[in-house]
């Protein structure tokens, strides 16, 4: 069983006993965290996709450690100009251990649609307005017919 979960603005595939390296979280080492922005759950038999997320589902995890990643070097150069800049940084990360994935799918309330409103025909005024809008779009997309083209031949 695995889940696609959004943690700190990024999406991760999480299953039980996985270690994930995510952007720095504000929680202390050893504390428990739960992520409720679950986008997809696959339990082997059935795949549940959220719209945009699955309500009631969550992923529980434990913060193992905070650390800095490897140094990333950024080098910029413009040839024949004498411009060279070397920069770099080390990204802050948090190591997270996924403890379990909980699937409590709460169905959303379905909105009822009137069949009468679906079959309603537009009035003659509405039809004329739509035709006006369409003709304006067609005329404006062609451009000005009196203007000569300035392309070089």
C-alpha positions as CSV (number, residue, x, y, z in Angstrom):
1,X,0.0,0.0,0.0
2,X,1.3,3.4,-0.9
3,X,0.1,7.0,-1.1
4,X,1.1,10.1,-3.0
5,X,1.3,12.9,-0.5
6,X,2.2,16.6,-0.7
7,X,4.8,17.6,1.9
8,X,6.2,21.1,2.0
9,X,5.0,21.9,-1.5
10,X,6.4,18.7,-3.1
11,X,4.8,15.4,-3.9
12,X,6.3,12.1,-2.6
13,X,5.4,8.5,-2.9
14,X,5.1,7.2,0.7
15,X,4.6,3.7,2.0
16,X,5.2,2.2,5.4
17,X,8.8,2.2,6.7
18,X,10.1,4.5,3.9
19,X,12.6,7.3,4.7
20,X,12.0,10.5,2.8
21,X,14.2,13.6,2.6
22,X,11.9,16.6,2.5
23,X,12.5,20.4,2.8
24,X,13.1,21.5,6.3
25,X,10.1,21.1,8.6
26,X,9.6,23.2,11.7
27,X,9.0,20.2,14.0
28,X,11.7,19.0,16.4
29,X,13.6,15.7,16.0
30,X,11.7,12.7,17.4
31,X,8.3,14.4,17.1
32,X,5.4,12.8,15.2
33,X,3.9,14.5,12.2
34,X,0.8,13.8,10.1
35,X,0.3,14.9,6.5
36,X,-3.3,15.2,5.4
37,X,-2.8,16.4,1.9
38,X,-3.0,12.9,0.3
39,X,-3.6,13.0,-3.4
40,X,-3.8,9.2,-4.2
41,X,-3.9,5.9,-2.4
42,X,-3.2,2.5,-3.8
43,X,-4.0,-0.4,-1.5
44,X,-3.3,-3.2,-4.0
45,X,-6.9,-3.8,-5.0
46,X,-8.2,-0.4,-5.5
47,X,-6.8,3.0,-6.5
48,X,-8.4,6.1,-5.0
49,X,-7.7,9.4,-6.6
50,X,-8.6,12.7,-4.8
51,X,-10.3,15.6,-6.2
52,X,-7.9,17.4,-5.5
53,X,-7.2,15.5,-2.2
54,X,-8.7,12.5,-0.4
55,X,-10.7,13.8,2.6
56,X,-10.1,11.8,5.8
57,X,-6.8,10.1,4.6
58,X,-3.5,11.0,6.2
59,X,0.1,9.8,6.4
60,X,1.7,9.6,9.8
61,X,5.5,10.1,10.1
62,X,8.3,10.6,12.6
63,X,11.0,13.3,12.2
64,X,14.3,11.5,12.4
65,X,16.9,14.3,11.9
66,X,17.6,17.7,10.3
67,X,20.6,18.2,8.2
68,X,22.2,20.2,5.3
69,X,22.5,18.6,1.9
70,X,25.5,18.6,-0.4
71,X,26.8,21.9,-1.7
72,X,25.4,23.0,-5.0
73,X,27.6,25.2,-7.1
74,X,26.1,27.8,-9.5
75,X,28.6,29.1,-12.0
76,X,27.5,31.9,-14.4
77,X,29.7,33.0,-17.4
78,X,29.2,35.3,-20.4
79,X,31.8,34.5,-23.0
80,X,34.1,37.3,-24.3
81,X,32.8,39.7,-21.6
82,X,34.9,38.8,-18.7
83,X,31.8,38.0,-16.6
84,X,32.2,35.1,-14.3
85,X,30.3,34.5,-11.0
86,X,30.7,31.5,-8.8
87,X,28.0,31.0,-6.1
88,X,26.7,28.1,-4.1
89,X,24.5,27.0,-1.3
90,X,23.6,24.0,0.9
91,X,19.9,23.1,1.1
92,X,18.3,22.3,4.5
93,X,16.5,19.0,4.7
94,X,14.5,16.9,7.2
95,X,14.7,13.1,7.2
96,X,11.2,11.6,7.8
97,X,10.3,8.0,8.6
98,X,6.8,7.0,7.3
99,X,5.0,5.0,10.1
100,X,1.7,4.3,8.4
101,X,-0.8,5.4,5.8
102,X,-4.4,5.7,7.0
103,X,-7.2,5.5,4.5
104,X,-10.5,6.9,5.8
105,X,-12.3,7.9,2.7
106,X,-15.1,10.3,3.5
107,X,-17.4,10.8,0.6
108,X,-18.0,14.3,-0.5
109,X,-21.6,15.6,-0.6
110,X,-22.8,15.2,-4.2
111,X,-24.5,18.2,-5.7
112,X,-27.9,17.6,-7.2
113,X,-28.6,19.0,-10.7
114,X,-32.0,19.9,-11.9
115,X,-32.9,18.1,-15.1
116,X,-35.2,21.0,-16.0
117,X,-32.3,23.5,-15.8
118,X,-30.2,21.3,-18.1
119,X,-32.8,21.1,-20.8
120,X,-33.8,24.8,-20.7
121,X,-33.5,26.4,-24.1
122,X,-31.8,29.8,-24.3
123,X,-34.1,32.8,-25.0
124,X,-33.9,34.7,-28.3
125,X,-32.0,37.6,-26.6
126,X,-29.4,35.2,-25.3
127,X,-28.9,33.7,-28.7
128,X,-28.5,37.2,-30.3
129,X,-25.9,38.1,-27.6
130,X,-23.9,35.0,-28.2
131,X,-23.9,35.6,-32.0
132,X,-22.7,39.2,-31.4
133,X,-19.8,38.0,-29.2
134,X,-18.7,35.3,-31.7
135,X,-18.7,37.8,-34.6
136,X,-16.7,40.3,-32.6
137,X,-14.1,37.7,-31.8
138,X,-13.8,36.6,-35.5
139,X,-13.4,40.2,-36.7
140,X,-10.8,41.1,-34.0
141,X,-8.8,38.0,-34.7
142,X,-8.3,38.8,-38.4
143,X,-6.7,42.2,-37.5
144,X,-7.1,45.5,-39.4
145,X,-7.8,44.8,-43.2
146,X,-6.8,48.4,-44.2
147,X,-3.3,48.1,-42.7
148,X,-0.5,47.1,-45.1
149,X,1.9,44.4,-43.9
150,X,5.4,45.6,-42.9
151,X,7.2,42.4,-43.6
152,X,10.4,42.6,-45.6
153,X,10.3,40.6,-48.8
